[in-house]
């Protein structure tokens, strides 16, 4: 096969598949490489659903990425006939004295600030209003809610599939079940070695997610912590209709008395599919190759006792399914989209600290613009790698 390309993308999850699509759409001769067959269950782009919203609590600098991603998802739906984005409304619950931290300390306040700045339709609800509109939530009197009617969820596996298939239609080459072992740059030529072959390109995008630390110098690898998270689907005691998307929004709940909050989704697979709810932990790290993939019975019991039963009385302790996934986290929980410190023709993209999928379509476009135009239309200056050296 041809071994010389304009651009090579390795890692075809959320960011990589989006970059592959956007580059191919613009006529770039691009090769995508993945050590598995995406979408797969070994990284960060699986689990049936991912929250999407437009007023971003991690910081208002993310909102333009989210807004542009909405447009690209709809474009992909028209081109592929696939359902990728479902609008359900989104509810964020918090209070001034909450103890849970959701990526950043001022998440709830930042969300409202971003909504006001970008004129995103929203409401602020008190506890009685939340109970009246969404009685499934067992809120306390001192809690408040931010409701965004245009929030919803993405289907990550379908999104990855759609972008890879469209990239191929535009001429992209893909290699799966082939593992990148190293890359180097010399005189403006990037050489990528895999377990099977060697390829050349003018530009390289490293979107390897939790495998990133194995591919860069230890000085930079230490900035990225790989953290195992678990997703759970719990059965419903009553009719599933109460938890279907017409009645139940995606949600993020900054809890009182806990280190971390919870988040979840409407039921999308009928009466026997359950309701997906998850929490997050940041104390225990792992690696992409040594992570424990299985979810234990004890983990399920703790999740239900501490994070489900007190907040959703209509959900039972029967866990229909569970799955682990991986976050690639930076010290400040913000993204890294930047040139490699040693190689000017290499772009690092994807350490998204557990909140990247909703932005991935626009990030793919940003990466294509960086490769082809030398700059992006959306401001990504806050995602520079050198911020950790200050």
C-alpha positions in Angstrom: 0.0 0.0 0.0 0.9 3.7 -0.3 3.2 4.6 2.6 3.5 8.4 2.1 0.8 10.8 3.2 0.1 14.4 3.9 -1.1 13.6 7.4 -1.2 10.6 9.7 -3.6 10.4 12.6 -3.2 7.7 15.2 -5.9 6.9 17.6 -9.3 6.9 15.9 -11.5 7.5 18.9 -13.5 10.7 19.5 -10.8 13.2 18.4 -8.9 11.0 15.9 -12.0 10.0 13.9 -13.2 13.6 13.8 -9.8 14.8 12.6 -9.7 12.1 10.0 -13.1 13.1 8.6 -12.3 16.8 8.6 -8.9 16.4 6.9 -10.3 14.0 4.2 -13.2 16.3 3.6 -10.8 19.0 2.7 -8.8 16.8 0.3 -5.9 16.1 2.6 -4.2 12.7 1.9 -4.7 11.3 5.3 -3.9 8.0 7.0 -5.7 6.9 10.2 -4.1 4.2 12.4 -5.7 2.4 15.4 -4.4 -0.6 17.4 -8.0 -1.9 17.6 -11.0 -1.7 15.4 -12.9 1.5 16.4 -15.3 2.1 17.9 -14.0 -0.2 20.7 -14.3 -0.6 24.4 -10.7 -0.1 25.5 -10.4 3.7 25.6 -12.8 6.6 26.2 -15.4 6.5 23.4 -17.9 3.8 24.4 -20.8 3.2 26.7 -23.8 4.1 24.5 -24.2 7.7 25.5 -22.2 10.9 26.2 -23.6 14.1 27.6 -23.6 17.2 25.4 -24.5 20.8 26.4 -23.7 24.2 25.1 -23.1 26.3 28.3 -19.9 24.7 29.5 -19.1 24.7 33.2 -15.5 23.8 32.7 -15.0 27.2 31.2 -16.7 29.5 28.7 -13.7 29.0 26.3 -15.3 25.6 25.6 -18.7 26.9 24.5 -17.7 27.8 20.9 -16.4 24.2 20.5 -19.7 22.8 21.7 -21.8 25.0 19.6 -19.8 24.2 16.4 -20.0 20.5 17.3 -23.8 20.6 17.4 -23.6 21.9 13.8 -21.2 19.2 12.6 -23.2 16.4 14.3 -26.3 17.5 12.4 -24.3 17.7 9.2 -23.1 14.1 9.7 -26.6 13.0 10.5 -27.8 14.4 7.1 -24.9 12.7 5.3 -25.1 9.3 6.9 -28.7 8.9 7.9 -27.6 8.0 11.4 -29.0 9.4 14.7 -26.1 10.9 16.6 -27.4 13.7 18.7 -30.6 13.5 20.8 -32.0 16.6 22.6 -33.5 15.7 26.0 -32.9 18.8 28.0 -30.2 18.9 30.6 -30.4 19.5 34.4 -27.5 20.5 36.6 -28.2 20.4 40.3 -26.0 22.1 42.9 -25.9 24.4 45.9 -23.5 26.9 47.3 -22.1 24.6 50.0 -21.7 21.5 47.8 -18.7 19.3 48.5 -18.5 17.5 45.2 -16.2 18.9 42.5 -17.1 18.4 38.9 -13.8 19.0 37.0 -13.5 22.6 38.2 -14.6 24.2 41.4 -17.0 26.8 40.0 -18.7 24.5 37.6 -22.3 25.5 38.3 -21.5 29.2 38.3 -19.4 28.9 35.2 -22.3 27.2 33.4 -24.7 30.1 34.1 -22.0 32.6 33.2 -21.4 30.9 29.8 -25.1 30.7 29.2 -25.6 34.4 29.7 -22.5 35.4 27.6 -23.5 33.2 24.6 -27.3 33.8 25.0 -28.0 30.1 25.5 -31.6 29.4 26.5 -31.8 28.3 30.1 -33.7 28.5 33.4 -32.6 28.5 37.0 -34.9 26.4 39.1 -35.4 26.1 42.9 -35.9 22.8 44.6 -39.7 23.0 44.4 -39.6 23.7 40.7 -37.2 20.8 40.2 -39.6 18.4 42.1 -42.6 19.6 40.1 -41.0 19.2 36.7 -38.7 16.2 37.4 -40.1 14.3 40.4 -37.7 11.4 39.7 -34.9 13.5 41.5 -34.9 13.4 45.3 -33.6 16.9 45.7 -33.1 18.7 49.0 -34.7 22.0 49.9 -31.4 23.9 49.6 -30.5 22.7 46.1 -31.0 24.6 42.9 -31.0 23.6 39.2 -29.8 25.0 35.9 -31.9 23.7 33.1 -30.8 23.9 29.5 -33.5 22.7 27.0 -31.1 22.1 24.1 -28.7 19.8 26.1 -28.9 16.1 25.4 -26.7 13.1 24.6 -24.5 11.8 21.8 -24.2 8.2 20.7 -20.4 7.8 20.8 -20.0 4.6 18.9 -22.2 5.9 16.1 -20.4 9.2 16.1 -17.0 7.5 15.6 -18.4 5.1 13.0 -20.0 8.0 11.1 -16.8 10.0 10.9 -14.6 7.1 9.9 -17.1 6.0 7.2 -17.4 9.5 5.8 -13.6 10.0 5.9 -13.2 6.9 3.8 -15.8 8.2 1.3 -13.6 11.3 1.0 -10.5 9.2 0.4 -9.0 8.6 3.8 -7.0 5.4 4.3 -7.4 3.6 7.6 -5.4 0.8 9.2 -6.9 -1.0 12.2 -5.4 -3.7 14.5 -2.0 -2.1 13.9 -0.1 -0.5 16.8 2.1 2.6 16.6 5.3 1.9 18.4 7.2 5.2 17.8 7.4 8.4 15.7 10.2 10.8 14.8 10.7 13.9 12.7 13.7 14.7 10.6 14.0 17.5 8.0 10.3 18.1 8.0 9.4 14.5 7.4 7.5 12.5 10.1 8.2 8.8 10.3 5.7 6.6 12.1 6.6 3.0 13.0 4.1 0.4 13.8 4.3 -3.3 14.8 3.8 -4.1 11.1 5.2 -1.3 8.9 6.6 2.2 8.6 4.9 5.3 7.1 5.8 8.9 6.3 3.9 12.1 6.4 4.3 15.9 6.5 2.1 16.2 9.6 1.1 13.9 12.5 -1.8 14.1 14.9 -1.4 12.1 18.1 -4.9 11.4 19.5 -4.0 8.3 21.4 -6.0 9.0 24.5 -4.8 6.9 27.4 -1.9 5.5 25.4 -0.5 9.0 25.0 2.0 8.7 27.9 3.7 5.7 26.3 4.4 7.7 23.2 6.0 10.9 24.5 9.0 11.9 26.6 8.7 11.1 30.4 8.9 14.9 31.1 5.6 15.4 29.4 4.1 12.0 30.0 4.0 12.6 33.7 1.4 15.4 33.1 -1.2 12.9 32.0 -2.9 10.7 34.6 -4.9 7.7 33.4 -7.9 7.1 35.6 -10.4 4.3 35.5 -14.1 5.2 35.7 -17.1 2.9 35.8 -20.6 3.3 34.2 -23.6 1.5 35.6 -27.1 0.8 34.3 -29.7 0.2 37.0 -33.1 -1.3 36.7 -36.3 0.7 37.3 -38.9 -0.4 39.9 -41.8 1.2 38.1 -42.5 1.9 34.4 -39.5 2.9 32.4 -41.6 5.7 30.8 -40.8 8.0 33.7 -37.1 7.7 32.7 -37.4 8.0 29.0 -36.1 11.1 27.2 -39.4 12.8 26.9 -39.7 12.8 30.7 -36.2 12.6 32.0 -33.2 14.9 31.1 -29.5 14.2 31.1 -28.2 15.4 34.4 -25.1 16.4 36.4 -25.5 16.5 40.2 -22.9 18.2 42.5 -23.7 16.3 45.6 -23.5 17.4 49.3 -21.3 15.3 51.6 -19.5 13.5 48.8 -16.2 14.2 47.0 -17.7 13.6 43.6 -21.0 14.1 42.0 -23.1 11.9 39.7 -24.3 12.2 36.2 -26.7 10.2 34.0 -29.0 9.8 31.1 -32.5 8.9 30.1 -33.4 5.3 29.5 -32.8 4.6 25.8 -33.2 0.8 25.5 -36.7 0.1 26.8 -38.0 -1.5 30.0 -35.0 -3.9 30.3 -32.3 -1.4 29.4 -32.0 0.4 32.7 -30.9 3.9 33.5 -27.3 4.8 33.1 -25.7 6.6 36.1 -22.0 7.2 36.9 -19.8 8.9 39.4 -16.1 9.8 39.0 -13.0 9.1 41.0 -9.6 10.8 40.8 -7.6 9.2 43.5 -6.5 6.0 41.8 -4.5 5.9 38.6 -3.8 3.1 36.1 -2.5 2.6 32.6 -4.3 1.7 29.4 -2.6 -1.7 29.3 -2.9 -2.7 33.0 -6.4 -1.3 33.9 -8.9 -3.7 35.5 -11.7 -3.9 32.9 -14.1 -5.9 34.9 -16.5 -4.3 37.4 -16.8 -6.0 40.7 -20.0 -6.8 42.6 -18.7 -4.6 45.5 -18.3 -1.6 43.2 -22.0 -2.1 42.1 -23.2 -2.3 45.7 -21.3 0.8 46.8 -22.5 2.7 43.7 -26.1 1.9 44.5 -25.9 2.5 48.2 -24.1 5.8 48.1 -25.0 7.3 44.7 -28.2 5.9 43.5 -30.6 4.9 46.3 -30.5 8.3 48.1 -31.2 10.3 45.0 -33.5 8.1 42.8 -36.0 6.1 44.8 -37.5 4.6 41.7 -34.3 2.8 40.7 -33.6 -0.7 42.1 -30.4 -2.3 43.2 -30.4 -4.6 40.1 -27.5 -3.6 37.9 -28.3 -4.6 34.4 -24.8 -3.9 33.1 -21.6 -2.1 33.9 -18.5 -1.1 32.0 -15.2 0.6 32.7 -13.7 3.4 30.7 -10.6 5.6 30.9 -10.0 9.3 31.5 -6.7 10.9 30.4 -6.5 13.8 32.9 -4.3 16.9 33.0 -3.3 18.7 36.2 -5.9 21.4 35.7 -8.6 19.2 34.0 -8.3 21.3 30.8 -7.5 20.1 27.3 -4.2 19.9 25.5 -4.3 20.8 21.8 -0.8 21.9 20.9 2.3 21.2 18.9 4.7 18.6 20.4 7.4 20.4 22.3 10.2 18.6 20.3 8.5 18.2 16.9 6.9 21.2 15.2 5.0 19.0 12.7 3.4 16.9 15.4 0.1 17.9 17.1 -0.9 16.4 20.4 -4.7 16.2 20.9 -7.0 14.3 23.2 -6.1 14.5 26.9 -9.6 15.7 27.7 -9.9 14.9 31.4 -13.3 13.2 31.0 -15.3 16.0 29.3 -14.1 15.9 25.7 -16.5 13.9 23.6 -19.1 16.7 23.3 -16.5 18.9 21.7 -14.8 16.3 19.6 -16.5 17.1 16.3 -15.3 20.7 16.4 -11.9 19.7 17.7 -11.5 17.5 14.6 -12.2 20.6 12.5 -9.7 22.7 14.6 -7.1 20.0 14.0 -7.7 20.0 10.2 -7.4 23.8 10.2 -4.1 23.6 12.2 -2.7 21.1 9.7 -3.9 22.8 6.5 -4.2 26.5 7.4 -1.7 26.8 10.2 -4.3 28.2 12.6 -7.8 27.5 13.8 -10.9 29.6 13.6 -11.9 28.9 17.2 -9.5 30.2 19.9 -7.6 27.3 21.5 -4.9 29.4 23.1 -5.9 28.2 26.6 -5.0 24.6 25.7 -1.3 25.1 25.2 1.0 22.5 26.8 3.5 25.1 28.1 0.9 26.4 30.7 2.2 23.7 33.0 5.7 25.2 32.9 4.6 28.5 34.4 
